[in-house]
Amino acid sequence: MARAAIVTGGTRGIGEAISVALRDTGVVVAATYAGDDTKAKNFFDRTGISAYKWNVADPVACEEGTAKVVAAGTGAAVAGAGAAGVAAASNGATPGRAIEGADPNAYYVDSLFRTDKPAEAAGADDSATRAEVGRIFANGLRSGDIPPSDRLYVSQLVAARTGLSPEDADKRVNDVYTRSKAVAADAEAKAREAADAARKAATYTSLWMFIALLVGAFSATFAATVGGRLRDSVYA
């Protein structure tokens, strides 16, 4: 199972460096951005890394945005208000697919219309079912655990879709959720390490630039002094 990471502000500056560093270690990366759709598309064209637009300061938007990433799987895209989705056919995504901006209330709206007969829901729209389960998982990851009612609902969906017994379906849900938590924690740790490495690199770069400027200033002062003495025919 491939590791995955969401890098906030990951389409520019240090965030882009982190996104690329994680990608180069084999992590499936999704980068978020808040502003320029054109720059985000250029980032995707340049790196092949998914870019999603949402407000990371809004916890519910983060939850829904994460659900969109989960639902998209490994499909690389640029998704934003009015931005056309760009998908990589090489990883199984649908070319030209657009991912709409996240609805911050989608998880709660789902719960309003949740059926008492999950078997019927499982046989309806596969993409809608997967997206709903993705939102349930995202909510669980955000809050720390999946509520019992959500866990039961997902288990019933899995049992209806796969033919597993209720006990086996519940075990599968628990196993998959446990793995997803572990992947999220590992990705967070990797992202933190990459961020630390990027910060250190930026610090070293700034230090050497300062030293270079200092040496340049000293050289200019020395050259000016020597030039002035030569002009005045004064020799050291």
C-alpha positions in Angstrom: 0.0 0.0 0.0 1.5 3.3 -1.1 2.0 6.0 1.5 0.2 9.3 0.9 0.6 12.8 2.2 -1.2 16.1 1.9 1.1 19.1 1.9 -0.6 22.4 2.8 0.7 25.3 0.7 2.5 22.7 -1.3 2.5 24.3 -4.7 5.2 27.0 -4.0 8.3 27.8 -2.1 9.3 25.5 0.7 5.9 23.7 0.4 6.8 22.8 -3.2 10.2 21.5 -2.1 8.5 19.3 0.5 6.0 18.0 -2.0 8.7 17.1 -4.5 10.9 15.6 -1.8 8.0 13.4 -0.6 7.2 12.4 -4.2 10.8 11.4 -4.8 10.7 9.0 -1.9 7.7 7.2 -3.4 4.9 9.0 -1.4 1.6 9.8 -3.2 1.4 13.6 -2.7 -1.5 16.0 -2.8 -0.7 19.6 -2.4 -3.1 22.3 -1.3 -3.2 25.9 -2.4 -5.5 28.9 -1.6 -5.0 31.3 -4.5 -3.8 31.3 -8.1 -5.4 28.5 -10.2 -3.0 29.1 -13.1 0.1 28.8 -10.9 -1.4 25.6 -9.4 -1.9 24.2 -12.9 1.7 25.1 -13.8 2.8 23.3 -10.6 1.0 20.2 -11.7 2.4 20.4 -15.3 5.9 20.9 -13.8 5.8 18.2 -11.1 2.9 15.8 -11.8 1.7 16.3 -8.2 -2.0 16.7 -7.5 -3.1 20.2 -6.4 -6.4 20.9 -4.5 -7.8 24.3 -3.6 -9.3 24.8 -0.1 -9.0 26.9 3.0 -6.7 25.1 5.4 -7.7 27.4 8.2 -11.2 25.9 8.1 -11.3 22.4 9.9 -14.5 21.3 8.0 -13.0 22.4 4.7 -9.9 20.4 5.5 -12.1 17.4 6.3 -14.0 17.6 3.1 -10.9 18.4 1.1 -9.2 15.3 2.5 -12.3 13.3 1.5 -11.9 14.6 -2.0 -8.3 13.5 -2.1 -9.2 10.0 -0.7 -12.1 9.7 -3.2 -9.7 10.7 -6.1 -7.3 7.9 -5.1 -3.9 8.5 -6.9 -5.5 10.5 -9.7 -3.4 13.7 -10.2 -5.4 16.8 -10.8 -5.6 20.5 -10.3 -8.9 21.2 -8.6 -10.2 24.7 -7.8 -13.0 27.2 -8.3 -13.3 27.4 -12.1 -10.2 25.4 -12.7 -10.4 22.5 -15.1 -9.2 19.2 -13.6 -6.1 17.8 -15.2 -5.7 14.1 -14.7 -2.8 11.8 -15.4 -4.0 8.8 -17.5 -0.9 6.9 -16.5 -2.1 6.4 -13.0 -5.7 5.4 -13.9 -7.4 8.8 -13.5 -10.0 9.9 -16.0 -8.4 12.5 -18.4 -9.9 16.0 -18.0 -11.6 15.1 -14.8 -12.5 18.1 -12.6 -12.9 17.9 -8.8 -15.3 20.5 -7.5 -14.6 22.6 -4.5 -15.3 20.8 -1.2 -18.7 21.3 0.4 -17.9 21.8 4.1 -21.3 20.3 5.1 -21.2 17.2 2.9 -20.5 14.8 5.7 -23.3 16.1 7.8 -25.7 16.2 4.8 -24.8 12.6 4.1 -25.9 11.6 7.6 -29.3 13.3 7.0 -30.1 11.1 3.9 -28.4 7.9 5.1 -30.6 4.9 4.4 -31.6 2.2 6.9 -30.9 -0.3 4.1 -27.2 -0.1 3.3 -27.5 -3.1 1.0 -29.6 -1.0 -1.4 -27.2 1.9 -1.2 -24.3 -0.4 -1.9 -25.9 -1.5 -5.1 -26.6 2.1 -6.3 -23.8 4.4 -7.4 -20.4 3.0 -6.7 -18.6 6.4 -7.0 -21.1 8.1 -4.6 -20.7 5.3 -2.1 -16.9 5.4 -2.2 -17.0 9.2 -1.8 -19.3 9.0 1.2 -17.1 6.4 2.9 -14.1 8.6 2.1 -15.8 11.4 3.9 -16.6 9.2 6.9 -13.0 8.1 7.1 -11.8 11.7 6.8 -14.1 12.8 9.6 -12.8 9.9 11.7 -9.2 10.8 11.1 -10.0 14.4 12.0 -11.8 13.6 15.2 -9.6 10.7 16.2 -12.0 7.8 15.6 -15.0 6.7 13.5 -18.3 7.1 15.6 -20.0 3.7 16.2 -23.0 4.6 14.1 -20.7 5.4 11.1 -18.6 2.3 11.7 -21.8 0.1 11.6 -23.0 1.9 8.5 -19.7 1.4 6.6 -19.5 -2.3 7.8 -23.0 -2.9 6.4 -22.0 -1.3 3.1 -18.9 -3.5 2.9 -20.9 -6.6 3.8 -23.5 -5.9 1.1 -20.9 -5.1 -1.5 -18.5 -8.0 -0.8 -20.7 -10.7 0.6 -18.6 -10.8 3.8 -20.3 -11.7 7.1 -21.1 -8.7 9.3 -18.2 -9.8 11.7 -15.7 -10.0 8.8 -16.9 -6.8 7.3 -16.5 -5.0 10.6 -13.0 -6.4 11.0 -12.1 -5.3 7.5 -13.4 -1.8 8.2 -11.4 -1.7 11.4 -8.2 -3.0 9.7 -8.4 -0.6 6.8 -9.1 2.4 9.1 -6.2 1.4 11.3 -3.9 1.2 8.3 -5.2 4.6 7.1 -4.4 6.2 10.5 -0.9 4.6 10.4 -0.3 5.9 6.9 -1.6 9.4 7.9 0.7 9.4 10.9 3.7 8.2 8.9 3.0 10.8 6.1 2.8 13.5 8.7 6.1 12.4 10.2 7.7 12.3 6.7 6.3 15.7 5.9 7.7 17.1 9.2 11.1 15.6 8.4 11.0 17.1 4.9 9.9 20.5 6.3 12.8 20.4 8.7 15.2 19.5 6.0 13.9 22.3 3.8 14.2 24.8 6.7 17.7 23.7 7.3 18.6 24.1 3.6 17.0 27.5 3.6 19.0 28.5 6.7 22.3 27.3 5.3 21.5 29.1 2.0 20.8 32.4 3.9 24.0 32.0 5.9 26.2 31.5 2.9 24.5 34.4 1.1 25.3 36.6 4.1 28.9 35.4 4.2 29.2 36.1 0.4 27.7 39.6 0.9 30.1 40.2 3.8 33.1 39.1 1.8 31.9 41.2 -1.2 31.5 44.3 1.0 35.0 43.7 2.6 36.5 43.3 -0.9 34.9 46.4 -2.2 36.0 48.4 0.8 39.6 47.1 0.4 39.6 47.8 -3.3 38.3 51.3 -2.8 41.0 52.0 -0.2 43.8 50.7 -2.4 42.4 52.6 -5.4 42.3 55.8 -3.4 45.9 55.5 -2.3 47.0 54.8 -5.8 45.1 57.8 -7.0 46.8 60.0 -4.3 50.2 58.3 -4.9 50.2 57.0 -1.3 51.6 53.5 -1.0 51.3 51.2 2.0 
